[in-house]
Amino acid sequence: MLKKTLIGATAIALVIAAGTGAFADTKDKKIALSNNYAGNSWRQAMLKSYDAVTKKAVADGVVAAADVFTTSENQVTEQAAQIQNLILQGYDAIVINAASPDALNGPIKQACDAGIIVVSFDGIVTEPCAWRVVVDFKDMGEKEVEFLNGRLPKGGNLLEIRGLAGTSIDQSIHDGITAGVAKYPQFKIVGSVNGDWAEDVAQKAVSGVLPCGGGVEHLQSRFG
């Protein structure tokens, strides 16, 4: 599903950048991927999917360039500077997986004002000029609790292992889990840690919490 979301976001960026519809000439257009993180398996798979699709597009003359720019550690300031550099480099469209839903709105508005098409996906942004390709992550979070209810009808105390701090995805999934716990009150979230959707990071975070007790009976986790 997330692979299709990335490809869909890229396709939308190309169509809009062409300016005259789905069958317009895009062979001179340059598109960039601004990616805020690459430290888990989903992001690595995402980058491989983007590379496979866009390499073929460049080889077939669909676009002139489709470059990838990844920040080091989910840093808003670094990604903001990256977007500003992409504006200066003359890209026609930017596909962005954002470190924050709102902290990047300034440089994204600058890109739009420069005539650049911006399409956010996965980690979406709230700037109105940007397009958004959205997955219902809140529903996903709520369904996780529904699954637990089916397996553990008596409920219990939960430790929530969250994803990348500050991203729209993490907040949406958390909101869904909160809604699910409200629906099934036999469950109680007694603590949370950030696992960055990476198994090694999550294991380290959990190991620092479990010895403290707190009555944790079940782990609610999500990995990339």
Sequence and secondary structure as in RCSB ss.txt:
>XXXX:A:sequence
MLKKTLIGATAIALVIAAGTGAFADTKDKKIALSNNYAGNSWRQAMLKSYDAVTKKAVADGVVAAADVFTTSENQ
VTEQAAQIQNLILQGYDAIVINAASPDALNGPIKQACDAGIIVVSFDGIVTEPCAWRVVVDFKDMGEKEVEFLNG
RLPKGGNLLEIRGLAGTSIDQSIHDGITAGVAKYPQFKIVGSVNGDWAEDVAQKAVSGVLPCGGGVEHLQSRFG
>XXXX:A:secstr
 HHHHHHHHHHHHHHHHHSS TTS  TT EEEEEES   SHHHHHHHHHHHHHHHHHHHTTS SEEEEEE SSS 
HHHHHHHHHHHHHTT SEEEEE S SSTTHHHHHHHHHTT EEEEESS    TTSEEE   HHHHHHHHHHHHHH
H TT EEEEEEE STT HHHHHHHHHHHHHHHHSTTEEEEEEEE TT HHHHHHHHHTTGGG S   EEE    
